Amino acid sequence: MSALRFSPRILRLSQDPGRVRAQLAGTRLSAAEAGPMRDEISTDEITPLPSMVHFDATLGRHPYTGFTAGGERPIGRDAIRDAGIEVVVAGRRYGKGSSREHSPVAERAAGVRLVIAESFERIYRQNADNVGLLTTTDLGLAERIADGEAIPLDELLQGRDALAAAILRAGGLLAYGEARLRGLVPAAARREGEDGPLTLFEKIVRRHALRTADTGARLEPGEGGFVRADLRFIHEYYTGMAAWLLDERHGEALVLHEPHSIVAFEDHLSYVHRSPVHVSQGLVPAVAGLSRAHRRFVERFGIAHHGYVEALEAGDPANQGSEGISHAMVAERYALPGQLVVGTDSHTPHSGALGCVAFGVGTTDMANAFVTGAVRLTMPEVLRVELDGVLPAGVTAKDAVLHLLADASIRAGAGVGRVFEFAGSAVRAMATDERATLTNMVAELGGFTGIVEPDAETVRFVKARRGVDVTLAPWMRSDPGARYAGVLRVDCSALSPMVARPGDPGLGLPLAALEAPVHIDIAYGGSCTAGKREDFDHYHAVLAWAAGQGLRVADGVSLYLQYGTEDVRAYCIERGYLAAFEAVGAELLRPACGACANCGPGSSTDAGQVTVSAINRNFPGRSGPGSVWLASPPTVAASAILGRLASFDDLRRSVAAR
């Protein structure tokens, strides 16, 4: 395969919906004629929620059905396949957001063979490699392809690391893994200090590196390699696809590598029977199929499993949840300092708050890791983020992240693909739950993962949650003089409550900077980011104060509070929090990803609805058709009481002025 020819029918994902439709109808547009390309096309847009109930070639009917341009969705079901599109062109940060491998699988199944973009998000591009979908940042190729020119494969692979190129030449990761990754052994151990000063991330990776024929003894930034994981976890959106991929290749002969280190979760869809979009579009039976495929795989291999619970004690059999959101439970019950953890969720970095390396991978990566024990890794650079000063009262880690997301350098891509090492006096003063908000939302910052050096707080957290005594080794820190791609400093004492405007988590601004009141219809507190114990401490502080003033949730507003795990629910019951929540009129929900993934109560049902939410991302359509403002837990609670975006201080001032 020295050179490849593509159909000259190219789709440029323009900001103009009319120009997108014209191309699908057969009109050839040059770059100038197509106009500016859409930047930051998320995987939620490539494969929106209705397509996620599929996990096989059926996905080929769905790519770009959530793509938005000019407030419209110009690409319908089957449009890509019917138009014969083989090459797609887009702008910056293509494939941001969720780690769902459904997106490149859908593109590939629809006939797309090459995606050209100004830049790609890490997980998307790695997933594309794994399924044999070519990607390039050479924008000039589009015109050459449209002119009928054959493009040398070497040119398409230019700039890619040797491992990525080898995987693509093999036709994808599973084919490569079967041929090259059996029986790997650890890379040669090196003495502490032998390679000079290192970051904590680099130390952990080197302790987990595997030696292969295609990778060096140690990875430098930009180089690809493989590592072993202490824990691999998967959830129901991906298990069926992983099983399908593995059965296609291995059938009944399939054997998993160290199944005792695999954990499976049903956490996203336990409230699907109350999800407006799933119910209205008749998707509930297909979700049941996902669960059946997930459970068959779990039972076949005897994998540890955390599944559904039913809230029957309240006489409401419809209030069914899960034991907990996967990455939240991993932090509470599994992850330890110095470990390496991988999961099929972009928010797997949550556990980096404990001083481990935790990152998200796609379905094919996980399927390969299931059978070979090897996890693909392209070595990233490390960005140090120093959060200094003292956070003012009412300002949380979520506000700090929204501030970072709005930072000009981050908006320009300074964090894309990098490790965020969070440090500074403000971080050291945070409890682990708050640190987890920082590392969790590295997914929104565009990073590879987030990490916090373990300390006495980490030891306390593990002892309190699991009754386990942890001893921190001297090496579990970054060395003085370690190399960083850059240092970003924030004076946290200058921060105030933040919000992010609808459409993207990076559209942040101080709440006080709003020029006019923003009235809300829905307030949602929950998800992995904001369903932890300390988050519920914040909800309770606001709502108990409101209840003491005789206040309730504002007329016309619905407030949902959803626990991240059953352990959080037990904590709230033990602390007596439920009385205040019920007094103000909040609806309490058992654990699930729920409204964050448009999978349960709290999702909007109308484009005119406005939501304030403590979740981590607010891409178009992410939580229903309405507008979603992101905010911290105390801001969500205060806004629910006032009926408009407001901080706890705003709420108190409003009551005092009456």
For each residue, the residues with C-beta under 8 A, 3 or more apart:
1: 4 153 169
2: 152 153
3: 150 151 152 153
4: 1 113 134 150 151 152 153 156
5: 148 150 151
6: 86 87 113 114 145 151
7: 84 85 86 87
8: 28 145 146 147 148
9: 23 26 83 84 85 86 87
10: 23 28 85 86 87 88 89 142 145 146
11: 20 23 24 80 83 85 87 88 89
12: 19 20 23 29 31 34 37 88 89 90 142
13: 20 37 38 41 64 67 69 88 89 90 91
14: 17 19 20 29 34 35 36 37 38 69
15: 35 36 37 38 69 70
16: 19 20 34 35 69 70
17: 14 20 21 69 70 72 73 74
18: 21 22 74
19: 12 14 16 22 23 29 33 34 35
20: 11 12 13 14 16 17 23 24 67 69 74 75
21: 17 18 24 25 74
22: 18 19 25 27 29
23: 9 10 11 12 19 20 26 27 28 29 34 83
24: 11 20 21 74 75 79 83 85
25: 21 22 83
26: 9 23 83
27: 22 23
28: 8 10 23 146
29: 12 14 19 22 23 33 34
30: 33 34 143
31: 12 34 89 139 142 143
32: 35
33: 19 29 30
34: 12 14 16 19 23 29 30 31 37 89
35: 14 15 16 19 32
36: 14 15 91
37: 12 13 14 15 34 89 90 91 118
38: 13 14 15 41 67 69 90 91
39: 90 91 92 93 118
40: 91 92 93 94 96 504
41: 13 38 45 46 67 90 91 93 94 95 96
42: 45 46 95 96 97 98 619
43: 46 47 95 96 97 98 99 100 102 103 124
44: 47 48 49 66 97 98 619 620 621 622
45: 41 42 48 64 66 67 68 619 620 621
46: 41 42 43 63 64 66 67 95 103 106 107
47: 43 44 51 52 59 62 63 65 66 100 102 103 106
48: 44 45 51 52 62 65 66 621
49: 44 52 277 278 597 598 599 621
50: 53 62 65 277 281 283
51: 47 48 54 59 62 65 102 106
52: 47 48 49 100 102 237
53: 50 283 286 287 289 290
54: 51 58 59 62 102 286
55: 59 102 238 240 241 244 290 293
56: 59 241 244
57: 60 109
58: 54 61 62 109
59: 47 51 54 55 56 62 63 102 105 106 109
60: 57 63 81 106 108 109 110 111
61: 58 77 78 81 110
62: 47 48 50 51 54 58 59 65 77 106 110
63: 46 47 59 60 75 80 103 106 107 110 112
64: 13 45 46 67 75 79 80
65: 47 48 50 51 62 73 75 76 77 79
66: 44 45 46 47 48 73 620 621
67: 13 20 38 41 45 46 64 73 74 75
68: 45 71 72 73 620 621
69: 13 14 15 16 17 20 38 72 74
70: 15 16 17
71: 68
72: 17 68 69
73: 17 65 66 67 68 76
74: 17 18 20 21 24 67 69
75: 20 24 63 64 65 67 79 80
76: 65 73 79
77: 61 62 65
78: 61 81 82
79: 24 64 65 75 76 82 83
80: 11 63 64 75 83 85 107 110 111 112
81: 60 61 78 84 110 111
82: 78 79
83: 9 11 23 24 25 26 79 80
84: 7 9 81 111
85: 7 9 10 11 24 80 88 110 111 112
86: 6 7 9 10 111 112 113 114
87: 6 7 9 10 11 112 113 114 115 116 142 145
88: 10 11 12 13 85 107 112 114 115 116
89: 10 11 12 13 31 34 37 115 116 117 139 142
90: 12 13 37 38 39 41 94 115 116 117 118
91: 13 36 37 38 39 40 41 94 117 118
92: 39 40 117 118 119 413
93: 39 40 41 96 119 120 121 413 416 446
94: 40 41 90 91 115 117 118 119 120 121 124
95: 41 42 43 46 103 104 117 120 121 123 124 125 127 128
96: 40 41 42 43 93 121 124 446
97: 42 43 44 121 346 443 617 619
98: 42 43 44 346
99: 43 123 127 344 345 346 360 361 362
100: 43 47 52 103 237 238 362
101: 104 105 127 130 131 238 241 362 363 364
102: 43 47 51 52 54 55 59 105 106 241
103: 43 46 47 63 95 100 106 107 124 127
104: 95 101 107 108 124 127 128 130 131 133
105: 59 101 102 108 109 131 241 363
106: 46 47 51 59 60 62 63 102 103 109 110
107: 46 63 80 88 103 104 110 112 115 128 133
108: 60 104 105 111 112 113 131 132 133
109: 57 58 59 60 105 106
110: 60 61 62 63 80 81 85 106 107
111: 60 80 81 84 85 86 108
112: 63 80 85 86 87 88 107 108 115 133
113: 4 6 86 87 108 133 134
114: 6 86 87 88 133 134 135 136 141 145 156
115: 87 88 89 90 94 107 112 120 128 133 134 135 136
116: 87 88 89 90 135 136 137 138 139 141 142
117: 89 90 91 92 94 95 120 135 137
118: 37 39 90 91 92 94 137 139
119: 92 93 94 137 413 416
120: 93 94 95 115 117 124 125 128 135 137
121: 93 94 95 96 97 124 125 416 417 446
122: 125 126 378 380 416 417 448
123: 95 99 126 127 346 360 361 362
124: 43 94 95 96 103 104 120 121 127 128
125: 95 120 121 122 128 129 135
126: 122 123 129 130 164 361 362 365 376 378
127: 95 99 101 103 104 123 124 130 131 362 363 364 365
128: 95 104 107 115 120 124 125 131 133 134 135
129: 125 126 132 133 135 164 167 168 172 173
130: 101 104 126 127 167 172 173 174 362 364 365 368 376
131: 101 104 105 108 127 128 172 173 364
132: 108 129 168 171 172
133: 104 107 108 112 113 114 115 128 129
134: 4 113 114 115 128 156 168
135: 114 115 116 117 120 125 128 129
136: 114 115 116 141 156 158
137: 116 117 118 119 120 159
138: 116 141 155 158
139: 31 89 116 118 142
140: 143 144
141: 114 116 136 138 144 145 151 155 156
142: 10 12 31 87 89 116 139 145 146
143: 30 31 140 146 147
144: 140 141 147 149 151
145: 6 8 10 87 114 141 142 148 149 151
146: 8 10 28 142 143
147: 8 143 144
148: 5 8 145
149: 144 145
150: 3 4 5
151: 3 4 5 6 141 144 145 155 156
152: 2 3 4 155 156
153: 1 2 3 4 156 157 169
154: 157 158
155: 138 141 151 152 158
156: 4 114 134 136 141 151 152 153
157: 153 154 160 164 165 168 169
158: 136 138 154 155
159: 137
160: 157 164 165 168
161: 164 165 222 223 224 378
162: 165 166 214 215 223 224
163: 166 167 214 215 223 224 225 376 378
164: 126 129 157 160 161 167 168 224 378
165: 157 160 161 162 168 169
166: 162 163 169 170 176 214
167: 129 130 163 164 170 172 173 176 376
168: 129 132 134 157 160 164 165 171 172
169: 1 153 157 165 166
170: 166 167 173 175 176 179
171: 132 168 175 176
172: 129 130 131 132 167 168 175 176 364
173: 129 130 131 167 170 176 177 364 365 368 376
174: 130 177 178 245 246 249 364 367 368
175: 170 171 172 178 179
176: 166 167 170 171 172 173 179 180 181
177: 173 174 180 181 368 371 372 374
178: 174 175 181 182 249 371
179: 170 175 176
180: 176 177 212 213 214
181: 176 177 178 184 212 226 368 372 374
182: 178 372
183:
184: 181 210 211 212 226 228 372 373 374
185: 210 211
186: 189 208 209 210 211 228
187: 206 209 210 211 217 218
188: 211 217
189: 186
190: 194 195 206 218
191: 194
192: 475
193: 196 197
194: 190 191
195: 190 198 206 218
196: 193 481
197: 193 478 479 480 481 482 483
198: 195 202 203 206 478 479 482
199: 202 203 382 419 421 478 479 482 483 484
200: 203 204 355 421 451 453 476 477 478
201: 204 205 357 382 419 421 449 451
202: 198 199 205 206 382 482
203: 198 199 200 206 207 475 476
204: 200 201 207 208 338 339 340 356 357
205: 201 202 208 209 219 227 340 357 377 379
206: 187 190 195 198 202 203 209 218
207: 203 204 338
208: 186 204 205 227 228 229 230 340 357
209: 186 187 205 206 218 219 225 226 227
210: 184 185 186 187 225 226 227 228 374
211: 184 185 186 187 188 215 217
212: 180 181 184 215 225 226 374
213: 180
214: 162 163 166 180
215: 162 163 211 212 219 223 224 225 226
216: 219 220 223 225
217: 187 188 211
218: 187 190 195 206 209
219: 205 209 215 216 223 224 225 377 379
220: 216 223 379
221: 379 380 381 485
222: 161 378 379
223: 161 162 163 215 216 219 220 378 379
224: 161 162 163 164 215 219 376 377 378 379
225: 163 209 210 212 215 216 219 376 377 378 379
226: 181 184 209 210 212 215 374 375 376 377
227: 205 208 209 210 340 374 375 377
228: 184 186 208 210 340 373 374 375
229: 208 232 261 340 341 342 369 373 375
230: 208 261 336 339 340 341 356
231: 261 262 263 330 334 335 339 341 342
232: 229 261 262 263 341 342 343 366 369 370 375
233: 262 263 264 265 326 327 330 341 342 343 344 348
234: 238 239 242 262 263 264 265 343 344 366
235: 238 239 264 265 266 267 268 294 326 343 344 345
236: 239 240 264 265 266 267 268 269 290 291 294
237: 52 100 268 269 290 344
238: 55 100 101 234 235 241 242 344 362 363 366
239: 234 235 236 242 243 264 290 293 294 297 298
240: 55 236 243 244 289 290 293 294 297
241: 55 56 101 102 105 238 244 245 363
242: 234 238 239 245 246 297 344 363 364 366 367 370
243: 239 240 246 247 293 296 297
244: 55 56 240 241 247 248 293
245: 174 241 242 248 249 363 364 367
246: 174 242 243 249 250 254 367 370 371
247: 243 244 250 251 254
248: 244 245
249: 174 178 245 246
250: 246 247 253 254 255 371
251: 247 254
252:
253: 250
254: 246 247 250 251 371
255: 250 371
256: 259 262 301 303 370 371
257: 369 370 371 372 373
258: 261 262 373
259: 256 262 301 302 303
260: 304
261: 229 230 231 232 258
262: 231 232 233 234 256 258 259 301 303 304 370
263: 231 232 233 234 303 304 305 306 326 330 334
264: 233 234 235 236 239 294 297 298 303 304 305 306
265: 233 234 235 236 305 306 307 322 323 324 325 326 329
266: 235 236 269 270 291 294 295 305 306 307 308 322
267: 235 236 270 306 322 323 324 325 326 329 591 592 593
268: 235 236 237 592 593 597 599
269: 236 237 266 272 275 287 290 291 592 593 599
270: 266 267 308 320 321 322 590 591 592 600
271: 274 275 320 321 589 592 594 599 600 601
272: 269 275 278 279 283 284 287 599 600
273: 278 279 284 318 320
274: 271 279 318 600 601
275: 269 271 272 278 279 598 599 600 601 603
276: 279 280 603 604 605 624
277: 49 50 280 281 283 598 603 624
278: 49 272 273 275 281 283 284 287 599
279: 272 273 274 275 276 282 283 284
280: 276 277
281: 50 277 278
282: 279 285
283: 50 53 272 277 278 279 286 287
284: 272 273 278 279 287 288
285: 282 288 289
286: 53 54 283 289 290
287: 53 269 272 278 283 284 290 291
288: 284 285 291 292
289: 53 240 285 286 292 293
290: 53 55 236 237 239 240 269 286 287 293 294
291: 236 266 269 287 288 294 295
292: 288 289 295 296
293: 55 239 240 243 244 289 290 296 297
294: 235 236 239 240 264 266 290 291 297 298
295: 266 291 292 298 299 307
296: 243 292 293 299 300
297: 239 240 242 243 264 293 294 300 301 303
298: 239 264 294 295 301 302 303 305
299: 295 296 302
300: 296 297
301: 256 259 262 297 298
302: 259 298 299
303: 256 259 262 263 264 297 298
304: 260 262 263 264
305: 263 264 265 266 298
306: 263 264 265 266 267 322 323 324 326 329
307: 265 266 295 322 323
308: 266 270 320 321 322 323
309: 320 321 322 323 566 590
310: 317 319 320
311: 314 316 317 319 320 321 590
312: 315 316 317
313:
314: 311 319
315: 312
316: 311 312 319
317: 310 311 312 320
318: 273 274
319: 310 311 314 316 589 590
320: 270 271 273 308 309 310 311 317 590
321: 270 271 308 309 311 562 563 566 589 590 591 592
322: 265 266 267 270 306 307 308 309 325 590 591 592
323: 265 267 306 307 308 309 329 565 566 591
324: 265 267 306 328 329 332 564 565 566 567 568 591
325: 265 267 322 328 329 527 528 531 564 565 591 592 593
326: 233 235 263 265 267 306 329 330 343 345
327: 233 330 331 343 345 347 348 350 351 358 440 528
328: 324 325 331 332 350 436 528 531 532 564 565 591
329: 265 267 306 323 324 325 326 332 333 334 565 567
330: 231 233 263 326 327 333 334 335 341 343 348 350 351 358
331: 327 328 334 335 350 351 353 354 432 436
332: 324 328 329 465 466 565 567
333: 329 330 465 466 567
334: 231 263 329 330 331 341 351
335: 231 330 331 339 341 351 354 356 358
336: 230 339 354 356 462 470
337: 354 355 356 454 458 470 472 476
338: 204 207 355 356 454 473 476
339: 204 230 231 335 336 356 357
340: 204 205 208 227 228 229 230 356 357 358 375
341: 229 230 231 232 233 330 334 335 348 351 356 357 358 359
342: 229 231 232 233 348 358 359 360 361 365 366 369 375
343: 232 233 234 235 326 327 330 348 358 360 361
344: 99 233 234 235 237 238 242 348 360 361 362 363 366
345: 99 235 326 327 348 360
346: 97 98 99 123 360 443
347: 327 350 360 440 441 443 528 529 616
348: 233 327 330 341 342 343 344 345 351 358 359 360 361 449
349: 352 358 359 360 439 440 442 443 447 449 450 451
350: 327 328 330 331 347 353 358 436 439 440 528
351: 327 330 331 334 335 341 348 354 356 358 436 439
352: 349 355 356 357 358 439 442 449 450 451 452
353: 331 350 432 433 435 436 438 439 440 450 452
354: 331 335 336 337 351 432 452 454 458 461 462
355: 200 337 338 352 451 452 453 454 458 472 476
356: 204 230 335 336 337 338 339 340 341 351 352 451
357: 201 204 205 208 339 340 341 352 449 451
358: 327 330 335 340 341 342 343 348 349 350 351 352 439 449
359: 341 342 348 349 377 448 449
360: 99 123 342 343 344 345 346 347 348 349 443
361: 99 123 126 342 343 344 348 365 366 369 375 376
362: 99 100 101 123 126 127 130 238 344 365 366
363: 101 105 127 238 241 242 245 344 366 367
364: 101 127 130 131 172 173 174 242 245 367 368
365: 126 127 130 173 342 361 362 368 369 375 376
366: 232 234 238 242 342 344 361 362 363 369 370
367: 174 242 245 246 363 364 370 371
368: 130 173 174 177 181 364 365 371 372 374 376
369: 229 232 257 342 361 365 366 372 373 374 375
370: 232 242 246 256 257 262 366 367
371: 177 178 246 250 254 255 256 257 367 368
372: 177 181 182 184 257 368 369
373: 184 228 229 257 258 369
374: 177 181 184 210 212 226 227 228 368 369
375: 226 227 228 229 232 340 342 361 365 369
376: 126 130 163 167 173 224 225 226 361 365 368
377: 205 219 224 225 226 227 359
378: 122 126 161 163 164 222 223 224 225 417
379: 205 219 220 221 222 223 224 225
380: 122 221 417 418 419 447 448
381: 221 417 418 419 484 485
382: 199 201 202 418 419 421 482 483 484 485
383: 414 415 418 419 420 421 447 484 485 486 487 488
384: 421 423 484 486 487 488
385: 404 420 421 422 423 424 487 488 489 490
386: 423 424 487 488 489 490
387: 400 422 423 424 425 426 427 490 492
388: 424 425 426 489 490 491 492
389: 425 426 491 492 493 494
390: 425 426 429 492 493
391: 395 396 399 400 426 429 492 493 495
392: 395 493 495 496
393:
394: 497 634 647 648 649
395: 391 392 399 400 492 495 496 497 632
396: 391 399 400 434 437 538 632 633 634
397: 400 401 430 434 435 437 438
398: 401 402 437 441 498 529 530 614 631 632 633
399: 391 395 396 402 403 495 496 497 498 632
400: 387 391 395 396 397 403 404 426 438 490 492 495
401: 397 398 404 405 437 438 441 444 445
402: 398 399 405 406 498 499 500 505 508 630 631 632
403: 399 400 406 407 490 495 498 508
404: 385 400 401 407 410 445 488 490
405: 401 402 410 411 441 444 445 500 505 506 508
406: 402 403 410 411 498 500 506 507 508 509
407: 403 404 410 411 488
408: 411 412
409: 412 414 488
410: 404 405 406 407 413 414 415 445 446 488 506
411: 405 406 407 408 506
412: 408 409
413: 92 93 119 410 416 446
414: 383 409 410 418 486 488
415: 383 410 418 420 442 445 446 447
416: 93 119 121 122 413 446 447
417: 121 122 378 380 381 446 447 448
418: 380 381 382 383 414 415 447 448 485
419: 199 201 380 381 382 383 447 448 449 450 451
420: 383 385 415 438 439 442 445 447 449 450 451
421: 199 200 201 382 383 384 385 450 451 452 453 478 484
422: 385 387 427 435 438 439 450 451 452
423: 384 385 386 387 427 428 452 453
424: 385 386 387 388 427 428 489 490 492
425: 387 388 389 390 428 429
426: 387 388 389 390 391 400 429 430 490 492
427: 387 422 423 424 430 435 438 452
428: 423 424 425 455 457
429: 390 391 425 426
430: 397 426 427 434 435 438 457
431: 434 435 457 461 534
432: 331 353 354 435 436 457 458 461
433: 353 436 437 532 533 534 535
434: 396 397 430 431 437 438 534
435: 353 397 422 427 430 431 432 438 439 452 457
436: 328 331 350 351 353 432 433 439 440 532
437: 396 397 398 401 433 434 440 441 529 530 532
438: 353 397 400 401 420 422 427 430 434 435 441 442 450 452
439: 349 350 351 352 353 358 420 422 435 436 442 449 450 451 452
440: 327 347 349 350 353 436 437 443 450 528 529 616
441: 347 398 401 405 437 438 444 445 450 505 529 616
442: 349 352 415 420 438 439 445 447 448 449 450
443: 97 346 347 349 360 440 447 616 617
444: 401 405 441 505 506 616 617
445: 401 404 405 410 415 420 441 442 450
446: 93 96 121 410 413 415 416 417
447: 349 380 383 415 416 417 418 419 420 442 443 450
448: 122 359 380 417 418 419 442
449: 201 348 349 352 357 358 359 419 420 439 442
450: 349 352 353 419 420 421 422 438 439 440 441 442 445 447
451: 200 201 349 352 355 356 357 419 420 421 422 439
452: 352 353 354 355 421 422 423 427 435 438 439 458
453: 200 355 421 423 476 477 478
454: 337 338 354 355 458 459 470 472 476
455: 428 458 459 472
456: 459 460
457: 428 430 431 432 435 460 461
458: 337 354 355 432 452 454 455 461 462 470 472
459: 454 455 456 462 463 469 470 472
460: 456 457 463 464
461: 354 431 432 457 458 464 465
462: 336 354 458 459 465 466 468 469 470
463: 459 460 466 467 468 469 470
464: 460 461
465: 332 333 461 462 567
466: 332 333 462 463
467: 463
468: 462 463
469: 459 462 463
470: 336 337 454 458 459 462 463
471:
472: 337 355 454 455 458 459 476
473: 338 476
474: 477
475: 192 203
476: 200 203 337 338 355 453 454 472 473
477: 200 453 474
478: 197 198 199 200 421 453 482
479: 197 198 199 482
480: 197
481: 196 197
482: 197 198 199 202 382 478 479
483: 197 199 382
484: 199 381 382 383 384 421 487
485: 221 381 382 383 418
486: 383 384 414
487: 383 384 385 386 484
488: 383 384 385 386 404 407 409 410 414
489: 385 386 388 424
490: 385 386 387 388 400 403 404 424 426 495
491: 388 389 494 495
492: 387 388 389 390 391 395 400 424 426 495
493: 389 390 391 392
494: 389 491
495: 391 392 395 399 400 403 490 491 492 498
496: 392 395 399 510 511 512 647
497: 394 395 399 510 511 512 631 632 634 635 647 649
498: 398 399 402 403 406 495 508 509 510 511 631 632
499: 402 508 509 510 511 514 612 629 630 631 635 645
500: 402 405 406 504 505 506 507 508 509 618 629 630 631
501: 504 507 508 509 629
502: 507 618 627 628 629
503: 507 618 619 620
504: 40 500 501 507 618 619
505: 402 405 441 444 500 508 616 617 618 630
506: 405 406 410 411 444 500
507: 406 500 501 502 503 504
508: 402 403 405 406 498 499 500 501 505 630
509: 406 498 499 500 501 513 514
510: 496 497 498 499 513
511: 496 497 498 499 514 631 635 645 646 647 650
512: 496 497
513: 509 510
514: 499 509 511 517 518 645
515:
516:
517: 514 644 645
518: 514 610 629 644 645
519: 610 643 644
520: 523 557 610 611 612 629 639 640 643 644 645
521: 556 557 558 604 609 610 611 626
522: 557 558 560 602 604 609 610 611 612 613 626
523: 520 553 557 558 559 560 611 612 613 636 637 639 640
524: 559 560 562 595 596 602 611 612 613 614 615 623 636
525: 530 531 535 539 559 560 561 562 613 614 633 636 637
526: 530 531 560 561 562 563 564 589 594 595 596 602 614 615
527: 325 530 531 562 564 593 594 595 596 614 615 616
528: 325 327 328 347 350 440 531 564 593 596 616
529: 347 398 437 440 441 596 614 615 616
530: 398 437 525 526 527 535 564 614 615 632 633 636
531: 325 328 525 526 527 528 535 536 562 563 564 565 568 591
532: 328 433 436 437 535 536 564 568
533: 433 536 537 568 571
534: 431 433 434 537 538
535: 433 525 530 531 532 538 539 564 614 633
536: 531 532 533 539 540 561 563 568 571 572 577 633
537: 533 534 540 541
538: 396 534 535 541 542 632 633 634 637
539: 525 535 536 542 543 561 577 581 633 634 636 637
540: 536 537 543 544 572 575 577 580 581
541: 537 538 544 545 634 648
542: 538 539 545 546 634 637 638 641 648 651
543: 539 540 546 547 580 581 583 584 586 637 641
544: 540 541 547 548 577 580
545: 541 542 548 549 648 651 652
546: 542 543 549 551 552 584 637 641 651
547: 543 544 550 551 579 580 583 584
548: 544 545
549: 545 546 655
550: 547
551: 546 547 584 641 655
552: 546 583 584 585 641
553: 523 557 558 559 584 585 586 640 641
554: 557 640 641 642 643
555: 643
556: 521 643
557: 520 521 522 523 553 554 640 643
558: 521 522 523 553 587 602
559: 523 524 525 553 584 585 586 587 637 640
560: 522 523 524 525 526 586 587 589 594 595 601 602
561: 525 526 536 539 581 586 587 588 589
562: 321 524 525 526 527 531 588 589 590 591 592 594 595 600 601 602
563: 321 526 531 536 566 568 569 572 588 589 590 591
564: 324 325 328 526 527 528 530 531 532 535 568 591
565: 323 324 325 328 329 332 531 568 569 591
566: 309 321 323 324 563 569 570 590 591
567: 324 329 332 333 465 570 571
568: 324 531 532 533 536 563 564 565 571 572 591
569: 563 565 566 572 573 590 591
570: 566 567 573 574
571: 533 536 567 568 574 575
572: 536 540 563 568 569 575 577 578 581
573: 569 570 576 577 578
574: 570 571
575: 540 571 572
576: 573 579
577: 536 539 540 544 572 573 580 581
578: 572 573 581 582 588
579: 547 576 582 583
580: 540 543 544 547 577 583 584
581: 539 540 543 561 572 577 578 584 586 588
582: 578 579 585 586 588
583: 543 547 552 579 580
584: 543 546 547 551 552 553 559 580 581 640 641
585: 552 553 559 582
586: 543 553 559 560 561 581 582 640
587: 558 559 560 561 601
588: 561 562 563 578 581 582
589: 271 319 321 526 560 561 562 563 592 594 600 601 602
590: 270 309 311 319 320 321 322 562 563 566 569
591: 267 270 321 322 323 324 325 328 531 562 563 564 565 566 568 569
592: 267 268 269 270 271 321 322 325 562 589 599 600
593: 267 268 269 325 527 528 596 597 599 600
594: 271 526 527 560 562 589 597 599 600 601 602
595: 524 526 527 560 562 598 599 600 601 602 603 613 615 623 624
596: 524 526 527 528 529 593 599 613 615 616 617 622 623
597: 49 268 593 594 622 623
598: 49 275 277 595 603 621 622 623 624
599: 49 268 269 271 272 275 278 592 593 594 595 596 603
600: 270 271 272 274 275 562 589 592 593 594 595 603
601: 271 274 275 560 562 587 589 594 595
602: 522 524 526 558 560 562 589 594 595 611 613 623
603: 275 276 277 595 598 599 600 623 624
604: 276 521 522 607 609 611 623 624 625 626 627 628
605: 276 609 624 625 626
606: 609 625 626
607: 604 625 626
608: 626
609: 521 522 604 605 606 624 625 626 627
610: 518 519 520 521 522 626 627 629
611: 520 521 522 523 524 602 604 623 624 626 627 628 629
612: 499 520 522 523 524 628 629 630 631 635 636 639 640 645
613: 522 523 524 525 595 596 602 618 623 628 629 630 631 636
614: 398 524 525 526 527 529 530 535 630 631 632 633 636
615: 524 526 527 529 530 595 596 618 623 628 630
616: 347 440 441 443 444 505 527 528 529 596 630
617: 97 443 444 505 596 622 630
618: 500 502 503 504 505 613 615 622 623 628 629 630
619: 42 44 45 97 503 504 622
620: 44 45 66 68 503
621: 44 45 48 49 66 68 598 624 625
622: 44 596 597 598 617 618 619 628
623: 524 595 596 597 598 602 603 604 611 613 615 618 626 628
624: 276 277 595 598 603 604 605 609 611 621
625: 604 605 606 607 609 621
626: 521 522 604 605 606 607 608 609 610 611 623
627: 502 604 609 610 611
628: 502 604 611 612 613 615 618 622 623
629: 499 500 501 502 518 520 610 611 612 613 618 645
630: 402 499 500 505 508 612 613 614 615 616 617 618
631: 398 402 497 498 499 500 511 612 613 614 635 636 639 645
632: 395 396 398 399 402 497 498 530 538 614 635 636
633: 396 398 525 530 535 536 538 539 614 636 637
634: 394 396 497 538 539 541 542 637 638 647 648
635: 497 499 511 612 631 632 638 639 645 646 647 648
636: 523 524 525 530 539 612 613 614 631 632 633 639 640
637: 523 525 538 539 542 543 546 559 633 634 640 641 648
638: 542 634 635 641 642 646 647 648 650 651
639: 520 523 612 631 635 636 642 643 644 645 646
640: 520 523 553 554 557 559 584 586 612 636 637 643
641: 542 543 546 551 552 553 554 584 637 638 646 651
642: 554 638 639 646 650 651 654
643: 519 520 554 555 556 557 639 640
644: 517 518 519 520 639
645: 499 511 514 517 518 520 612 629 631 635 639
646: 511 635 638 639 641 642 650 651 654
647: 394 496 497 511 634 635 638 650 651
648: 394 541 542 545 634 635 637 638 651 652
649: 394 497 652 653
650: 511 638 642 646 647 653 654
651: 542 545 546 638 641 642 646 647 648 654 655
652: 545 648 649 655 656
653: 649 650 656 657
654: 642 646 650 651 657 658
655: 549 551 651 652 658
656: 652 653
657: 653 654
658: 654 655
